[in-house]
Amino acid sequence: MSIPTVELNDGVRIPQLGFGVFKVDPADTERIVTDALEAGYRHIDTAAIYGNEEGVGRALAASGIPRDELFITTKLWNDRQAGDEPLAAIDESLAKLGLEQVDLYLVHWPAPKGGNYVNAWEKMVAIRDAGKTRSIGVSNHLPEHLRDIIAATGVTPSVDQIELHPAYQQRDVTDFAAELGIRIEAWGPLGQGKYPLFDETPVAAAAAAHGKTPAQVVLRWHIQEGNIVFPKSNSPARIRENLDLFDFELTADEQAAITALERGGRVSAHPSEVN
C-alpha cells in the first residue's frame, strides 16, 4: 500500500494521509504512535499544546524507520507568539521530539486578541531559514489573517490546517487558499463525532456500495477533494481501517452528494475566539 503525496508550494512533498495525536493521552502516545507506524503511517501530526511530543519522539526513535521516510508536524502555541518566543518554542519541541528538524511547523491559531500572529509568522520564516523545519504553515487562519502575514513577509504559508468535514467545508477559506497555492489540511475530518455524519444517506449509501465503513467513505471524500487528512484513533483496528482508503474510489455522484451535506455546521471554536 502506497500513500499518495502532494507537493506544497515550497516544493516539499507531504503524505496526503497521516495520523493525528490530538487528545491522545501523553501516557499512551508512544504505544499508539507505534501502532500507527507499524500499520504504515509515516506522517504524524502533533502540537506543543497536546503535551505528547515526547511520546511521539520515543515512538519515532524506537521505530527504526529512516528519518527521510517520516513526515513530522508540530505547532506553535498561542502564548509563544510574541517577541522571540517562537524561536525558543521550536527548540523545545525539537528536544521533546528528539529531532533536529521537523518537516512542517505551524502557527496553531492566529489568536488575534494578542496581536502577535504577524510577529509569529515573521519568526516562522526565520525558523525555516535556520533549517529547523522544512516547511512552514498555519492553522485556523482566515483570509484576513493570511493577507496580513503575507503582506508583512512576502512569504505564503504552505498549508492552512482548518476544521473541515462534510457539514462544514469553509469554502471561503479553501477558495482563497487555492488562489494562493496554499494546501488545505482538514482537522476534525469526521466531525469529531458531534453530529450523526455516518447516518447521512449519501455516506451510508456509499459505504454499502463499496463495502467500506462510513468513516472510510468520508476520509475517501477528503482524499478526492484534495485535502490532507490525519484521522486519530486509539484502536489498532481502527488505525489500520483508516489507512485502507486506496482500493476504492467514490463516483462523481457519490462525491457530490457528500459535498452537498454542507450546512455551516462548525463543531469547534471560531478562530476569533481562541486567544
Backbone hydrogen bonds, N-H to C=O, Kabsch-Sander energy under -0.5 kcal/mol:
donor,donor_aa,acceptor,acceptor_aa,energy
6,V,14,I,-2.4
8,L,12,V,-3.4
11,G,8,L,-2.0
14,I,6,V,-2.6
16,Q,4,P,-3.0
18,G,229,V,-2.6
19,F,43,H,-3.0
20,G,231,P,-1.5
21,V,45,D,-1.9
24,V,21,V,-1.9
25,D,23,K,-0.6
28,D,25,D,-1.9
29,T,25,D,-1.1
30,E,26,P,-0.5
32,I,28,D,-2.4
33,V,29,T,-3.0
34,T,30,E,-2.1
35,D,31,R,-2.2
36,A,32,I,-2.1
37,L,33,V,-2.8
38,E,34,T,-2.6
39,A,35,D,-1.8
40,G,36,A,-1.2
41,Y,36,A,-2.2
44,I,42,R,-0.6
44,I,71,F,-2.4
45,D,19,F,-2.6
46,T,44,I,-0.6
46,T,73,T,-2.7
48,A,75,K,-1.5
50,Y,47,A,-0.9
51,G,47,A,-0.5
51,G,48,A,-1.4
52,N,47,A,-0.6
56,V,52,N,-2.1
57,G,53,E,-2.7
58,R,54,E,-2.4
59,A,55,G,-2.0
60,L,56,V,-2.4
61,A,57,G,-2.5
62,A,58,R,-2.2
63,S,59,A,-1.1
63,S,60,L,-0.5
64,G,60,L,-0.7
69,E,66,P,-2.1
70,L,67,R,-1.8
71,F,42,R,-3.0
73,T,44,I,-2.5
74,T,104,L,-1.8
76,L,106,L,-3.3
80,R,77,W,-1.8
81,Q,78,N,-1.1
85,E,82,A,-2.2
87,L,84,D,-1.0
88,A,84,D,-1.3
89,A,85,E,-2.7
90,I,86,P,-2.1
91,D,87,L,-1.1
92,E,88,A,-2.0
93,S,89,A,-2.4
94,L,90,I,-2.7
95,A,91,D,-2.1
96,K,92,E,-2.2
97,L,93,S,-2.4
98,G,94,L,-1.3
99,L,94,L,-2.1
102,V,132,K,-2.1
103,D,72,I,-2.2
104,L,72,I,-1.7
105,Y,135,S,-1.8
106,L,74,T,-1.9
107,V,137,G,-1.5
108,H,76,L,-2.2
108,H,106,L,-0.7
114,G,111,A,-1.5
115,G,111,A,-0.7
115,G,112,P,-0.5
116,N,111,A,-0.5
120,A,116,N,-2.8
121,W,117,Y,-1.9
122,E,118,V,-2.4
123,K,119,N,-2.3
124,M,120,A,-1.9
125,V,121,W,-1.9
126,A,122,E,-1.4
127,I,123,K,-2.5
128,R,124,M,-2.6
129,D,125,V,-2.6
130,A,126,A,-1.6
131,G,128,R,-1.9
132,K,127,I,-2.0
133,T,127,I,-0.5
134,R,102,V,-1.6
135,S,103,D,-0.9
137,G,105,Y,-2.3
138,V,159,V,-2.4
139,S,107,V,-2.0
140,N,161,Q,-2.6
145,H,142,L,-0.8
146,L,142,L,-2.4
147,R,143,P,-2.7
148,D,144,E,-1.7
149,I,145,H,-2.2
150,I,146,L,-2.2
151,A,147,R,-2.5
152,A,148,D,-1.8
153,T,149,I,-1.3
154,G,150,I,-3.1
156,T,154,G,-0.5
158,S,136,I,-2.5
160,D,183,R,-2.1
161,Q,138,V,-2.1
162,I,160,D,-0.7
162,I,185,E,-2.6
164,L,187,W,-2.0
165,H,168,Y,-1.9
168,Y,165,H,-2.2
173,V,170,Q,-0.6
174,T,170,Q,-2.7
175,D,171,R,-2.5
176,F,172,D,-1.4
177,A,173,V,-2.8
178,A,174,T,-2.3
179,E,175,D,-1.7
180,L,176,F,-1.0
180,L,177,A,-0.7
181,G,177,A,-0.6
181,G,178,A,-0.9
182,I,177,A,-2.7
183,R,158,S,-2.3
183,R,181,G,-0.5
185,E,160,D,-1.8
186,A,228,I,-2.9
187,W,162,I,-2.8
187,W,185,E,-0.7
191,G,188,G,-2.4
193,G,190,L,-0.9
194,K,191,G,-2.3
197,L,195,Y,-2.7
199,D,196,P,-1.1
200,E,197,L,-1.4
203,V,200,E,-0.5
204,A,200,E,-2.7
205,A,201,T,-2.8
206,A,202,P,-1.7
207,A,203,V,-2.3
208,A,204,A,-2.2
209,A,205,A,-2.3
210,H,206,A,-1.9
211,G,207,A,-1.1
212,K,207,A,-2.0
217,V,213,T,-2.0
218,V,214,P,-2.4
219,L,215,A,-2.5
220,R,216,Q,-2.4
221,W,217,V,-2.2
222,H,218,V,-2.0
223,I,219,L,-2.2
224,Q,220,R,-2.6
225,E,221,W,-1.7
226,G,222,H,-0.9
226,G,223,I,-0.9
227,N,222,H,-2.0
228,I,184,I,-2.6
229,V,16,Q,-2.9
230,F,186,A,-0.7
239,I,235,S,-2.9
240,R,236,P,-2.1
241,E,237,A,-2.3
242,N,238,R,-2.6
243,L,239,I,-0.5
243,L,240,R,-1.0
244,D,240,R,-0.6
244,D,241,E,-1.4
245,L,243,L,-1.8
255,Q,251,T,-2.8
256,A,252,A,-2.4
257,A,253,D,-2.3
258,I,254,E,-1.8
259,T,255,Q,-2.3
260,A,256,A,-1.8
261,L,258,I,-1.8
262,E,259,T,-1.5
263,R,167,A,-2.1
265,G,167,A,-2.9
266,R,264,G,-1.5
273,E,270,H,-2.4
274,V,270,H,-0.6
274,V,271,P,-0.5
275,N,273,E,-0.7
